[in-house]
Amino acid sequence: MSKLIRQHKMRLGVTYLLFSLEMTGALLRPFFLGMAINDLMQGSYRGLIILSAVHFAWLVIGTIRHRYDTRTYSTIYTSLVTKFLSKRIKSAEVSKLSAHSTLAREFVDFLEFDLVYIIEAFYNIVGSMILLFFYQSSVVFLCLAILLPVMAISYIYGKKMKRLTRLKNDELEKQVNIISSGDNKAIHRHFNNLRKWQIRISDQEAWNFGIMEMMVMVVIAVSLLITNQVTGTTVLAGHIIGIYNYILKFVSGLDTIPYTVQRITALNDITQRIQLQMNEQEEEISPSSVPSIKPRESAA
């Protein structure tokens, strides 16, 4: 899998660079929005012009990035699947091979969608705290304090999800063979097992969502109370808008942490299975696996 990443590192580097620029623009927009409001209240258009320029640059970069993404990830998926399918097409277990083709799509989807979602969360958490520091430093300390229980909860959540994901994928690898057998009882039992693991995964997600949203509610309420008590009525309208937007960005980043843990857990299981498949392929075609032919001894 690492070979595949190295093979396409230039393509991936360009798309993640474009995405980082796009996220920087998105992070700065509330700041310039607040500046534009403050300037307009004072009869100046300077802030509005800067906001428009930042928004236009963000729009152009985002459009280019979306067009480039599809070309990059479709190339990676094609390269990954054809590589291990072509080498095992005659000797592989059909059920595992079919399951791994599906899991390979999940791996590429992680690179295309989930990883950029994780990067966005990183920008939202770290970038929001940096910019909040210039508005109201007390809110930053609250954000740092809430990160500790969130990380602890996410660690426990990750351990549970690792086990459930492994069991679900173990069952998925049997699917083609079970369907091919034509045994109705085995087919029914197989899909019931998949349903059971999916329900347990969903239950974990639901419990984690409830706990996280309670923390989000605490962050928003306490942050607004701190801002109101510290600044009183002297704060500018643009600053209030900036503070509120960055609090929302921070809590949206918090919401992403459990999802990130879940997706990385799933990715680890997928990469281990596909890497094992590729290692078996290499062993099949390695010189040591080809029987040597000894020369016939001449008759005495």
C-alpha positions as a LaTeX table, in Angstrom:
\begin{tabular}{lrrr}
\hline
Residue & $x$ (\AA) & $y$ (\AA) & $z$ (\AA) \\
\hline
Met1 & 0.00 & 0.00 & 0.00 \\
Ser2 & 2.87 & 2.35 & 0.75 \\
Lys3 & 4.25 & 1.68 & $-2.74$ \\
Leu4 & 0.96 & 2.83 & $-4.21$ \\
Ile5 & 1.06 & 6.07 & $-2.20$ \\
Arg6 & 4.65 & 6.73 & $-3.28$ \\
Gln7 & 3.73 & 6.02 & $-6.90$ \\
His8 & 1.06 & 8.75 & $-6.85$ \\
Lys9 & 2.66 & 11.11 & $-4.32$ \\
Met10 & 2.87 & 14.00 & $-6.78$ \\
Arg11 & $-0.83$ & 13.82 & $-7.63$ \\
Leu12 & $-1.78$ & 13.48 & $-3.95$ \\
Gly13 & 0.57 & 16.30 & $-2.99$ \\
Val14 & $-1.05$ & 18.70 & $-5.46$ \\
Thr15 & $-4.61$ & 17.87 & $-4.43$ \\
Tyr16 & $-3.85$ & 18.19 & $-0.68$ \\
Leu17 & $-1.99$ & 21.47 & $-1.28$ \\
Leu18 & $-5.02$ & 22.85 & $-3.12$ \\
Phe19 & $-7.29$ & 21.64 & $-0.34$ \\
Ser20 & $-5.09$ & 23.27 & 2.33 \\
Leu21 & $-5.29$ & 26.59 & 0.47 \\
Glu22 & $-9.05$ & 26.16 & 0.17 \\
Met23 & $-9.37$ & 25.51 & 3.92 \\
Thr24 & $-7.19$ & 28.52 & 4.74 \\
Gly25 & $-9.57$ & 30.70 & 2.73 \\
Ala26 & $-12.61$ & 29.19 & 4.45 \\
Leu27 & $-11.02$ & 29.73 & 7.87 \\
Leu28 & $-10.23$ & 33.39 & 7.18 \\
Arg29 & $-13.66$ & 34.31 & 5.79 \\
Pro30 & $-15.34$ & 34.90 & 9.21 \\
Phe31 & $-12.43$ & 37.15 & 10.21 \\
Phe32 & $-12.76$ & 39.27 & 7.07 \\
Leu33 & $-16.56$ & 39.20 & 7.37 \\
Gly34 & $-16.30$ & 40.75 & 10.81 \\
Met35 & $-13.83$ & 43.32 & 9.48 \\
Ala36 & $-16.19$ & 44.19 & 6.59 \\
Ile37 & $-19.11$ & 44.72 & 9.01 \\
Asn38 & $-17.04$ & 46.93 & 11.29 \\
Asp39 & $-15.76$ & 48.99 & 8.33 \\
Leu40 & $-19.23$ & 49.38 & 6.81 \\
Met41 & $-20.54$ & 50.64 & 10.15 \\
Gln42 & $-17.81$ & 53.29 & 9.97 \\
Gly43 & $-18.61$ & 54.15 & 6.34 \\
Ser44 & $-15.64$ & 52.33 & 4.77 \\
Tyr45 & $-15.71$ & 49.71 & 1.96 \\
Arg46 & $-12.15$ & 48.46 & 2.54 \\
Gly47 & $-13.19$ & 45.37 & 4.54 \\
Leu48 & $-15.87$ & 44.46 & 2.01 \\
Ile49 & $-13.35$ & 44.61 & $-0.85$ \\
Ile50 & $-10.90$ & 42.38 & 1.04 \\
Leu51 & $-13.70$ & 39.91 & 1.91 \\
Ser52 & $-14.78$ & 39.73 & $-1.74$ \\
Ala53 & $-11.19$ & 39.12 & $-2.90$ \\
Val54 & $-10.65$ & 36.34 & $-0.34$ \\
His55 & $-13.97$ & 34.72 & $-1.25$ \\
Phe56 & $-13.19$ & 34.84 & $-5.00$ \\
Ala57 & $-9.75$ & 33.27 & $-4.46$ \\
Trp58 & $-11.33$ & 30.54 & $-2.30$ \\
Leu59 & $-13.92$ & 29.90 & $-5.02$ \\
Val60 & $-11.31$ & 29.54 & $-7.79$ \\
Ile61 & $-9.06$ & 27.23 & $-5.76$ \\
Gly62 & $-12.02$ & 25.08 & $-4.66$ \\
Thr63 & $-13.25$ & 24.68 & $-8.25$ \\
Ile64 & $-9.80$ & 23.61 & $-9.49$ \\
Arg65 & $-9.38$ & 21.20 & $-6.57$ \\
His66 & $-12.73$ & 19.48 & $-7.17$ \\
Arg67 & $-11.91$ & 18.94 & $-10.85$ \\
Tyr68 & $-8.44$ & 17.58 & $-10.06$ \\
Asp69 & $-9.65$ & 15.24 & $-7.28$ \\
Thr70 & $-11.69$ & 12.91 & $-9.47$ \\
Arg71 & $-8.84$ & 12.44 & $-11.93$ \\
Thr72 & $-6.39$ & 11.66 & $-9.12$ \\
Tyr73 & $-8.46$ & 9.17 & $-7.14$ \\
Ser74 & $-9.95$ & 7.32 & $-10.13$ \\
Thr75 & $-6.38$ & 6.72 & $-11.34$ \\
Ile76 & $-5.31$ & 5.41 & $-7.91$ \\
Tyr77 & $-8.31$ & 3.06 & $-7.65$ \\
Thr78 & $-7.76$ & 1.63 & $-11.13$ \\
Ser79 & $-4.07$ & 1.08 & $-10.38$ \\
Leu80 & $-4.77$ & $-0.62$ & $-7.03$ \\
Val81 & $-7.49$ & $-3.00$ & $-8.19$ \\
Thr82 & $-5.91$ & $-4.08$ & $-11.47$ \\
Lys83 & $-2.61$ & $-4.76$ & $-9.72$ \\
Phe84 & $-3.80$ & $-7.45$ & $-7.34$ \\
Leu85 & $-6.66$ & $-8.76$ & $-9.51$ \\
Ser86 & $-4.44$ & $-9.41$ & $-12.51$ \\
Lys87 & $-1.94$ & $-11.45$ & $-10.48$ \\
Arg88 & $-4.49$ & $-13.56$ & $-8.61$ \\
Ile89 & $-7.22$ & $-13.93$ & $-11.21$ \\
Lys90 & $-6.62$ & $-17.68$ & $-11.65$ \\
Ser91 & $-5.63$ & $-18.84$ & $-8.19$ \\
Ala92 & $-7.24$ & $-16.48$ & $-5.68$ \\
Glu93 & $-10.16$ & $-17.35$ & $-3.50$ \\
Val94 & $-13.00$ & $-15.65$ & $-5.36$ \\
Ser95 & $-14.85$ & $-14.57$ & $-2.21$ \\
Lys96 & $-11.83$ & $-12.83$ & $-0.66$ \\
Leu97 & $-10.88$ & $-11.28$ & $-3.98$ \\
Ser98 & $-14.36$ & $-9.83$ & $-4.44$ \\
Ala99 & $-14.41$ & $-8.49$ & $-0.87$ \\
His100 & $-10.96$ & $-6.94$ & $-1.27$ \\
Ser101 & $-12.04$ & $-5.18$ & $-4.46$ \\
Thr102 & $-14.86$ & $-3.57$ & $-2.47$ \\
Leu103 & $-12.48$ & $-2.72$ & 0.38 \\
Ala104 & $-10.05$ & $-1.17$ & $-2.10$ \\
Arg105 & $-12.80$ & 1.24 & $-3.11$ \\
Glu106 & $-13.21$ & 2.13 & 0.57 \\
Phe107 & $-9.47$ & 2.84 & 0.82 \\
Val108 & $-9.59$ & 5.24 & $-2.13$ \\
Asp109 & $-12.77$ & 6.84 & $-0.76$ \\
Phe110 & $-10.86$ & 7.45 & 2.46 \\
Leu111 & $-8.16$ & 9.32 & 0.55 \\
Glu112 & $-10.68$ & 11.26 & $-1.54$ \\
Phe113 & $-13.34$ & 12.16 & 1.04 \\
Asp114 & $-12.44$ & 11.20 & 4.60 \\
Leu115 & $-8.85$ & 12.44 & 4.66 \\
Val116 & $-9.83$ & 15.89 & 3.40 \\
Tyr117 & $-12.64$ & 15.88 & 5.97 \\
Ile118 & $-10.04$ & 15.14 & 8.67 \\
Ile119 & $-7.74$ & 17.90 & 7.38 \\
Glu120 & $-10.69$ & 20.28 & 7.45 \\
Ala121 & $-11.36$ & 19.33 & 11.08 \\
Phe122 & $-7.71$ & 19.98 & 11.94 \\
Tyr123 & $-7.94$ & 23.44 & 10.38 \\
Asn124 & $-11.19$ & 24.12 & 12.21 \\
Ile125 & $-9.85$ & 23.09 & 15.63 \\
Val126 & $-6.34$ & 24.56 & 15.50 \\
Gly127 & $-7.11$ & 27.54 & 13.25 \\
Ser128 & $-10.19$ & 28.54 & 15.23 \\
Met129 & $-8.27$ & 28.51 & 18.52 \\
Ile130 & $-5.50$ & 30.65 & 17.03 \\
Leu131 & $-7.95$ & 33.24 & 15.69 \\
Leu132 & $-10.12$ & 33.13 & 18.84 \\
Phe133 & $-7.00$ & 34.06 & 20.81 \\
Phe134 & $-7.00$ & 37.45 & 19.08 \\
Tyr135 & $-10.66$ & 37.97 & 19.97 \\
Gln136 & $-10.98$ & 36.47 & 23.45 \\
Ser137 & $-8.17$ & 34.37 & 24.98 \\
Ser138 & $-10.43$ & 33.00 & 27.78 \\
Val139 & $-12.46$ & 31.06 & 25.21 \\
Val140 & $-9.27$ & 29.37 & 23.93 \\
Phe141 & $-8.54$ & 27.91 & 27.39 \\
Leu142 & $-12.08$ & 26.50 & 27.49 \\
Cys143 & $-11.51$ & 24.88 & 24.07 \\
Leu144 & $-8.24$ & 23.32 & 25.25 \\
Ala145 & $-9.92$ & 22.01 & 28.42 \\
Ile146 & $-12.73$ & 20.31 & 26.49 \\
Leu147 & $-10.26$ & 18.57 & 24.15 \\
Leu148 & $-8.97$ & 16.30 & 26.95 \\
Pro149 & $-12.24$ & 14.42 & 27.67 \\
Val150 & $-13.00$ & 14.33 & 23.94 \\
Met151 & $-9.68$ & 12.59 & 23.22 \\
Ala152 & $-10.26$ & 10.10 & 26.08 \\
Ile153 & $-13.76$ & 9.23 & 24.84 \\
Ser154 & $-12.48$ & 8.90 & 21.27 \\
Tyr155 & $-9.74$ & 6.47 & 22.39 \\
Ile156 & $-12.29$ & 4.16 & 24.06 \\
Tyr157 & $-14.58$ & 4.48 & 21.04 \\
Gly158 & $-11.71$ & 3.54 & 18.70 \\
Lys159 & $-10.93$ & 0.35 & 20.63 \\
Lys160 & $-14.54$ & $-0.81$ & 20.35 \\
Met161 & $-14.81$ & 0.11 & 16.68 \\
Lys162 & $-11.60$ & $-1.76$ & 15.83 \\
Arg163 & $-13.07$ & $-5.04$ & 17.07 \\
Leu164 & $-16.49$ & $-4.53$ & 15.41 \\
Thr165 & $-14.96$ & $-3.52$ & 12.07 \\
Arg166 & $-12.68$ & $-6.58$ & 12.04 \\
Leu167 & $-15.60$ & $-8.93$ & 12.71 \\
Lys168 & $-17.75$ & $-7.32$ & 10.01 \\
Asn169 & $-14.99$ & $-7.55$ & 7.39 \\
Asp170 & $-14.26$ & $-11.18$ & 8.37 \\
Glu171 & $-17.88$ & $-11.96$ & 7.53 \\
Leu172 & $-17.77$ & $-9.92$ & 4.31 \\
Glu173 & $-14.83$ & $-11.97$ & 2.99 \\
Lys174 & $-17.05$ & $-15.09$ & 3.00 \\
Gln175 & $-19.88$ & $-13.52$ & 1.00 \\
Val176 & $-19.24$ & $-14.73$ & $-2.56$ \\
Asn177 & $-18.49$ & $-18.31$ & $-1.48$ \\
Ile178 & $-21.65$ & $-18.46$ & 0.65 \\
Ile179 & $-23.84$ & $-17.07$ & $-2.14$ \\
Ser180 & $-22.25$ & $-19.48$ & $-4.64$ \\
Ser181 & $-23.03$ & $-22.44$ & $-2.39$ \\
Gly182 & $-26.77$ & $-21.93$ & $-2.89$ \\
Asp183 & $-27.41$ & $-22.89$ & 0.75 \\
Asn184 & $-30.37$ & $-20.73$ & 1.79 \\
Lys185 & $-29.73$ & $-21.22$ & 5.49 \\
Ala186 & $-26.07$ & $-20.23$ & 5.17 \\
Ile187 & $-27.01$ & $-17.19$ & 3.05 \\
His188 & $-29.62$ & $-16.10$ & 5.58 \\
Arg189 & $-27.20$ & $-16.59$ & 8.47 \\
His190 & $-24.45$ & $-14.65$ & 6.64 \\
Phe191 & $-26.60$ & $-11.58$ & 5.97 \\
Asn192 & $-28.01$ & $-11.71$ & 9.50 \\
Asn193 & $-24.44$ & $-11.65$ & 10.81 \\
Leu194 & $-23.59$ & $-8.64$ & 8.63 \\
Arg195 & $-26.77$ & $-6.95$ & 9.87 \\
Lys196 & $-25.82$ & $-7.68$ & 13.49 \\
Trp197 & $-22.33$ & $-6.17$ & 13.16 \\
Gln198 & $-23.68$ & $-3.12$ & 11.30 \\
Ile199 & $-26.27$ & $-2.51$ & 14.02 \\
Arg200 & $-23.62$ & $-2.74$ & 16.75 \\
Ile201 & $-21.40$ & $-0.31$ & 14.84 \\
Ser202 & $-24.35$ & 2.05 & 14.40 \\
Asp203 & $-25.21$ & 1.84 & 18.12 \\
Gln204 & $-21.66$ & 2.82 & 19.05 \\
Glu205 & $-21.87$ & 5.77 & 16.65 \\
Ala206 & $-25.19$ & 6.88 & 18.16 \\
Trp207 & $-23.95$ & 6.77 & 21.78 \\
Asn208 & $-20.79$ & 8.62 & 20.82 \\
Phe209 & $-22.80$ & 11.23 & 18.90 \\
Gly210 & $-24.99$ & 11.92 & 21.95 \\
Ile211 & $-22.01$ & 12.38 & 24.28 \\
Met212 & $-20.17$ & 14.62 & 21.80 \\
Glu213 & $-23.17$ & 16.85 & 21.19 \\
Met214 & $-23.58$ & 17.38 & 24.94 \\
Met215 & $-19.99$ & 18.63 & 25.05 \\
Val216 & $-20.62$ & 20.83 & 22.02 \\
Met217 & $-23.60$ & 22.41 & 23.78 \\
Val218 & $-21.42$ & 23.14 & 26.84 \\
Val219 & $-18.69$ & 24.75 & 24.71 \\
Ile220 & $-21.11$ & 27.04 & 22.84 \\
Ala221 & $-23.03$ & 28.12 & 25.97 \\
Val222 & $-19.98$ & 28.74 & 28.17 \\
Ser223 & $-18.06$ & 30.49 & 25.36 \\
Leu224 & $-20.89$ & 32.97 & 24.77 \\
Leu225 & $-21.24$ & 33.59 & 28.52 \\
Ile226 & $-17.51$ & 34.27 & 28.86 \\
Thr227 & $-17.55$ & 36.63 & 25.87 \\
Asn228 & $-20.55$ & 38.52 & 27.23 \\
Gln229 & $-19.11$ & 38.89 & 30.76 \\
Val230 & $-15.61$ & 39.91 & 29.68 \\
Thr231 & $-16.44$ & 42.29 & 26.84 \\
Gly232 & $-19.85$ & 43.55 & 27.96 \\
Thr233 & $-21.39$ & 46.08 & 25.57 \\
Thr234 & $-18.07$ & 47.46 & 24.26 \\
Val235 & $-17.43$ & 44.69 & 21.72 \\
Leu236 & $-17.98$ & 45.49 & 18.03 \\
Ala237 & $-20.67$ & 43.67 & 16.05 \\
Gly238 & $-18.08$ & 42.27 & 13.64 \\
His239 & $-16.11$ & 40.80 & 16.54 \\
Ile240 & $-19.21$ & 39.04 & 17.90 \\
Ile241 & $-19.84$ & 37.50 & 14.48 \\
Gly242 & $-16.20$ & 36.41 & 14.24 \\
Ile243 & $-16.16$ & 34.85 & 17.71 \\
Tyr244 & $-19.42$ & 32.97 & 17.14 \\
Asn245 & $-18.28$ & 31.66 & 13.73 \\
Tyr246 & $-14.99$ & 30.39 & 15.13 \\
Ile247 & $-16.73$ & 28.71 & 18.06 \\
Leu248 & $-18.97$ & 26.92 & 15.55 \\
Lys249 & $-15.94$ & 25.89 & 13.48 \\
Phe250 & $-14.20$ & 24.57 & 16.59 \\
Val251 & $-17.18$ & 22.46 & 17.67 \\
Ser252 & $-17.62$ & 21.13 & 14.13 \\
Gly253 & $-13.99$ & 19.99 & 14.36 \\
Leu254 & $-14.77$ & 18.29 & 17.68 \\
Asp255 & $-17.66$ & 16.43 & 16.03 \\
Thr256 & $-15.20$ & 15.06 & 13.46 \\
Ile257 & $-12.82$ & 13.45 & 15.99 \\
Pro258 & $-14.93$ & 10.30 & 16.65 \\
Tyr259 & $-15.64$ & 9.96 & 12.92 \\
Thr260 & $-11.91$ & 10.23 & 12.25 \\
Val261 & $-11.20$ & 7.47 & 14.77 \\
Gln262 & $-13.82$ & 5.24 & 13.15 \\
Arg263 & $-12.54$ & 5.76 & 9.60 \\
Ile264 & $-8.87$ & 5.28 & 10.53 \\
Thr265 & $-9.81$ & 2.06 & 12.36 \\
Ala266 & $-11.63$ & 0.81 & 9.26 \\
Leu267 & $-8.73$ & 1.87 & 7.03 \\
Asn268 & $-6.19$ & $-0.03$ & 9.14 \\
Asp269 & $-8.24$ & $-3.21$ & 8.84 \\
Ile270 & $-8.64$ & $-2.71$ & 5.07 \\
Thr271 & $-4.93$ & $-2.04$ & 4.43 \\
Gln272 & $-3.90$ & $-5.10$ & 6.46 \\
Arg273 & $-6.18$ & $-7.35$ & 4.41 \\
Ile274 & $-5.10$ & $-5.91$ & 1.04 \\
Gln275 & $-1.42$ & $-5.95$ & 2.05 \\
Leu276 & $-1.73$ & $-9.60$ & 3.05 \\
Gln277 & $-3.30$ & $-10.30$ & $-0.35$ \\
Met278 & $-0.41$ & $-8.56$ & $-2.15$ \\
Asn279 & 2.21 & $-10.38$ & $-0.06$ \\
Glu280 & 0.63 & $-13.70$ & $-1.02$ \\
Gln281 & 0.77 & $-12.67$ & $-4.68$ \\
Glu282 & 4.47 & $-11.86$ & $-4.43$ \\
Glu283 & 5.16 & $-15.21$ & $-2.75$ \\
Glu284 & 3.31 & $-17.00$ & $-5.54$ \\
Ile285 & 5.47 & $-15.51$ & $-8.29$ \\
Ser286 & 8.80 & $-15.33$ & $-6.39$ \\
Pro287 & 11.70 & $-17.41$ & $-7.82$ \\
Ser288 & 11.87 & $-19.49$ & $-4.63$ \\
Ser289 & 8.33 & $-20.72$ & $-5.25$ \\
Val290 & 9.24 & $-22.12$ & $-8.70$ \\
Pro291 & 10.50 & $-25.71$ & $-8.42$ \\
Ser292 & 14.02 & $-26.19$ & $-9.74$ \\
Ile293 & 14.66 & $-28.77$ & $-12.47$ \\
Lys294 & 17.69 & $-30.91$ & $-11.81$ \\
Pro295 & 19.71 & $-32.11$ & $-14.80$ \\
Arg296 & 19.42 & $-35.81$ & $-15.50$ \\
Glu297 & 22.48 & $-37.82$ & $-14.53$ \\
Ser298 & 24.14 & $-39.59$ & $-17.39$ \\
Ala299 & 23.89 & $-43.36$ & $-17.37$ \\
Ala300 & 27.00 & $-45.09$ & $-16.13$ \\
\hline
\end{tabular}
